[in-house]
């Protein structure tokens, strides 16, 4: 049975804020401070949004709005360690990487939430 989705003021404001910052990741603490709401409320909403596929949760417990990007779970991500901007590697070479890893290393790549860290062109 699918959980019902309730549209509360906090959820609506959270989604708007996430959409405004869709090019980078944010923490629950940053969102709670910006919205002046309880951090527990933010975590609860982020968990639901992640279950629904609207938000990606990365291994460092940062979040990013991905909206209707159904393919976001099928590619790697680059994250600038200085400004936090995230780049989606949804270009054609991802399939080549998958094949190489499967063939040469007998390993199946699972990209969801996978991040490679570095420094973007703007921050160099």
C-alpha positions as CSV (number, residue, x, y, z in Angstrom):
1,X,0.0,0.0,0.0
2,X,1.4,3.4,-1.0
3,X,1.7,6.1,1.7
4,X,-0.6,9.1,1.2
5,X,1.2,12.3,0.4
6,X,0.1,15.2,2.5
7,X,0.8,18.7,1.2
8,X,1.6,20.8,4.2
9,X,3.0,24.4,4.2
10,X,6.4,23.1,5.4
11,X,6.5,20.5,2.6
12,X,5.6,23.2,0.0
13,X,8.2,25.6,1.3
14,X,10.8,22.9,1.5
15,X,10.2,21.9,-2.1
16,X,10.4,25.5,-3.3
17,X,13.7,26.0,-1.5
18,X,15.1,22.7,-2.9
19,X,14.1,23.7,-6.4
20,X,15.8,27.0,-6.0
21,X,19.0,25.2,-5.0
22,X,18.7,22.3,-7.4
23,X,22.2,22.8,-8.8
24,X,23.8,22.0,-5.4
25,X,23.4,19.9,-2.4
26,X,22.1,21.1,1.0
27,X,21.9,19.7,4.5
28,X,18.8,19.3,6.6
29,X,20.3,21.9,9.0
30,X,20.7,24.5,6.2
31,X,17.1,23.9,5.1
32,X,15.7,24.0,8.7
33,X,17.5,27.3,9.3
34,X,16.4,28.9,6.0
35,X,12.7,27.8,6.6
36,X,12.7,28.5,10.4
37,X,11.2,25.0,11.0
38,X,12.2,22.1,13.2
39,X,15.0,19.9,11.9
40,X,12.9,16.8,12.5
41,X,10.2,18.2,10.2
42,X,12.8,18.7,7.5
43,X,14.2,15.2,7.9
44,X,10.7,13.6,7.8
45,X,9.9,15.5,4.6
46,X,13.3,14.8,3.0
47,X,12.8,11.1,3.7
48,X,9.4,11.1,2.0
49,X,10.7,13.1,-0.9
50,X,13.6,10.7,-1.3
51,X,11.1,7.7,-1.3
52,X,9.1,9.5,-4.0
53,X,12.2,10.1,-6.1
54,X,12.0,13.9,-6.0
55,X,15.1,14.2,-3.8
56,X,18.4,12.4,-4.0
57,X,20.2,11.7,-0.7
58,X,24.0,11.3,-1.0
59,X,26.3,9.4,1.3
60,X,27.3,12.5,3.1
61,X,23.7,13.1,4.2
62,X,23.3,16.0,1.8
63,X,20.2,16.3,-0.4
64,X,19.5,17.6,-3.9
65,X,16.2,18.2,-5.7
66,X,16.1,16.0,-8.8
67,X,12.4,16.4,-9.6
68,X,11.3,14.5,-12.6
69,X,14.8,13.4,-13.7
70,X,14.0,9.7,-13.7
71,X,17.5,8.9,-15.0
72,X,19.2,10.7,-12.2
73,X,19.6,7.3,-10.4
74,X,21.5,5.9,-13.3
75,X,24.6,8.1,-13.5
76,X,27.4,9.3,-11.3
77,X,27.6,12.8,-9.9
78,X,30.5,15.3,-9.6
79,X,30.4,17.6,-6.5
80,X,32.5,20.7,-6.1
81,X,34.1,20.5,-2.6
82,X,34.2,24.3,-2.4
83,X,30.9,25.6,-3.6
84,X,28.8,22.4,-3.4
85,X,27.5,22.5,-6.9
86,X,26.6,19.1,-8.4
87,X,27.1,18.1,-12.0
88,X,25.2,15.1,-13.4
89,X,27.2,12.8,-15.5
90,X,24.3,11.7,-17.7
91,X,26.4,11.7,-20.9
92,X,26.9,8.7,-23.2
93,X,30.1,7.5,-21.6
94,X,28.3,6.1,-18.5
95,X,27.4,3.0,-20.5
96,X,31.0,2.5,-21.4
97,X,32.0,2.8,-17.8
98,X,29.4,0.3,-16.8
99,X,30.5,-2.2,-19.4
100,X,34.2,-1.8,-18.5
101,X,33.5,-2.3,-14.8
102,X,31.3,-5.3,-15.4
103,X,33.7,-6.9,-17.9
104,X,37.1,-6.1,-16.4
105,X,36.2,-6.1,-12.7
106,X,33.1,-8.4,-12.5
107,X,31.3,-5.6,-10.7
108,X,27.9,-4.1,-11.2
109,X,27.8,-0.3,-10.8
110,X,25.0,1.2,-8.7
111,X,25.1,4.9,-9.2
112,X,22.3,6.2,-7.0
113,X,23.8,8.6,-4.6
114,X,27.3,8.1,-5.9
115,X,29.5,11.2,-5.9
116,X,33.0,12.0,-7.1
117,X,34.5,15.1,-5.3
118,X,36.7,17.7,-6.9
119,X,36.8,21.4,-7.7
120,X,34.7,23.0,-10.4
121,X,36.0,25.4,-13.0
122,X,34.5,28.4,-11.2
123,X,36.2,27.6,-8.0
124,X,39.7,26.9,-9.3
